[in-house]
Amino acid sequence: MARVCESAIVDVPIEEVWRWLRDFNSHWDWHPAIAESEIENGLPADSVGACARLHPPGRRLSA
């Protein structure tokens, strides 16, 4: 399985950072490497154990 690691320092309260990161279906709105996303198995985006499928611009990941 591929792994991606990225880090950044942002000047906002940690609660706001987690709110943005936990909302997997909005990552495409602020991250340029994600064109769309979906939560697998119909789970809510903030469910413990939920998995997100992230699609890069110009192609879709296979199921």
Secondary structure, DSSP 8 states (H G I E B T S, - for coil): -----------S-HHHHHHHHH-GGGHHHH-TT-SEEEEGGG--TTSTT--EEEE-TT-----
